[in-house]
Amino acid sequence: AAIPLCVLLCAYQGIVPALWAGITRWLMLRTKAPILLVAPIVWVVVEYSVPFIFPWYFANGQYLFYPAIQIVELTGVLGLSWLIVIVNTGLFRGIELAYQRRYIIAWRPVAIAAALFTLNIAYGTWRIDVVDREMAEAPSLRIGVGEANVGIFEKEFVDSSFKK
């Protein structure tokens, strides 16, 4: 029973990238809008719109990259998902243009991707430093906690004996 349920869950979870690819391609063909504009917006809309039993976001994979995730306090997790998609789309578009035109590199999309990534990391590094300084200057309080080694049944017996 677990295998069909797992396959069903995986198929449902795959709706997000499938919808993103289909809607992005459809919009690009109909509007002639650049992929650098369409792809990140469509990703965020689809990621926000599709309900999940076990919610996930594209940005969740960055949880250990502390300078990158600081932007989430301003934009939410969808803002970081948008940033990941626009940076990767910019890099993809730069490589695609370089390949099509036989240039060494197409600089505009790559420059946009690099600028957004650099700004995000700079903000994250600055924010971590600010919070660390605030924490260092904040007053501290030492607290001790003691726990009695009393089991649940012993506690019941002790509690009931005090009620008499």
C-alpha positions in Angstrom: 0.0 0.0 0.0 2.9 2.3 0.7 4.4 2.2 -2.9 1.2 3.4 -4.7 0.7 6.1 -2.0 4.3 7.3 -2.4 3.9 7.4 -6.2 0.7 9.3 -5.9 2.3 11.8 -3.5 5.3 12.3 -5.8 3.1 12.8 -8.8 1.0 15.4 -6.9 4.2 17.2 -5.6 5.4 17.3 -9.2 2.4 19.5 -10.2 4.4 22.7 -9.2 7.3 22.3 -11.7 4.9 21.0 -14.3 2.5 23.9 -14.0 5.4 26.3 -13.9 7.0 25.0 -17.1 3.7 24.9 -18.9 2.4 28.3 -17.9 5.8 29.9 -18.4 6.1 28.6 -21.9 2.5 29.5 -22.7 3.0 33.1 -21.5 6.3 33.5 -23.4 4.7 32.4 -26.6 1.6 34.6 -26.2 3.2 37.7 -24.8 6.8 37.7 -26.1 7.8 38.6 -22.6 11.3 37.8 -21.6 11.9 34.6 -19.6 13.8 36.6 -17.0 10.5 38.4 -16.1 8.0 35.5 -16.6 9.7 32.5 -15.0 10.2 33.9 -11.4 6.7 35.4 -11.2 5.0 32.3 -12.5 7.0 30.1 -10.1 5.9 32.2 -7.1 2.2 32.2 -8.2 2.2 28.5 -8.7 4.1 27.7 -5.5 1.7 29.9 -3.6 -1.5 28.5 -5.2 -1.0 24.7 -5.1 -2.1 23.3 -1.7 0.0 20.5 -0.1 -0.5 18.1 2.7 3.2 18.5 3.5 4.0 22.0 2.4 7.4 22.8 0.8 8.9 25.7 -1.0 11.8 25.8 -3.4 13.6 28.1 -1.0 13.6 25.4 1.8 16.7 23.9 0.3 18.7 27.0 1.3 18.1 26.6 5.0 21.9 26.2 5.8 23.0 29.1 3.6 22.5 31.7 6.3 23.5 34.9 4.3 21.0 33.9 1.6 18.1 33.3 3.8 18.1 36.6 5.7 16.0 38.1 3.0 13.1 36.0 4.1 12.5 38.3 7.0 11.5 41.0 4.5 10.0 39.0 1.6 8.9 35.7 3.2 9.9 32.3 1.8 8.3 33.0 -1.6 10.7 36.0 -2.0 13.7 33.7 -1.7 12.0 31.3 -4.1 11.6 34.2 -6.6 15.3 35.1 -6.1 16.5 31.5 -6.7 14.4 31.2 -9.9 15.5 34.6 -11.3 19.2 34.0 -10.6 19.0 30.6 -12.2 17.0 31.9 -15.1 19.5 34.7 -15.7 22.4 32.2 -15.7 20.4 29.9 -18.1 19.5 32.8 -20.4 23.1 34.0 -20.5 24.4 30.5 -21.4 21.6 30.1 -24.0 22.4 33.4 -25.7 26.1 32.7 -25.6 25.5 29.4 -27.3 23.1 30.8 -29.9 25.2 33.8 -30.8 28.5 32.1 -30.3 29.6 34.8 -27.8 31.8 33.9 -24.9 29.0 35.1 -22.6 25.8 37.1 -22.9 26.4 39.7 -20.2 22.9 41.2 -19.4 21.0 38.3 -17.9 24.2 37.1 -16.2 24.8 40.6 -14.8 21.2 40.8 -13.5 21.6 37.3 -11.8 25.0 38.2 -10.3 23.8 41.6 -9.1 20.7 40.1 -7.4 22.7 37.3 -5.8 25.4 39.7 -4.6 22.9 42.1 -3.2 21.1 39.3 -1.3 24.3 37.9 0.1 25.5 41.4 1.1 22.2 42.1 2.9 22.3 38.7 4.6 25.9 39.2 5.8 25.1 42.7 7.1 21.9 41.5 8.8 23.7 38.6 10.5 26.4 41.1 11.8 23.7 43.5 13.1 21.9 40.8 15.0 25.2 39.4 16.4 26.2 42.8 17.7 22.7 43.3 19.3 22.9 39.9 20.9 26.4 40.7 22.3 25.3 44.0 23.8 22.0 42.6 25.2 21.9 41.9 28.9 22.0 38.3 29.9 20.4 36.3 32.6 21.5 32.9 33.9 18.7 30.5 34.6 18.9 27.1 36.2 16.3 24.4 35.9 16.0 21.5 38.2 13.9 18.5 37.5 12.9 15.9 40.1 13.5 12.3 39.1 9.9 11.3 39.8 8.0 9.0 37.4 4.4 9.6 36.4 3.0 6.9 38.7 5.0 8.0 41.7 3.8 11.6 41.1 0.2 10.3 41.1 0.8 8.5 44.4 2.5 11.6 46.0 -0.2 14.0 44.7 -3.1 11.8 46.0 -1.4 11.4 49.4 -1.2 15.2 49.9 -4.9 15.7 49.2 -5.9 13.7 52.3 
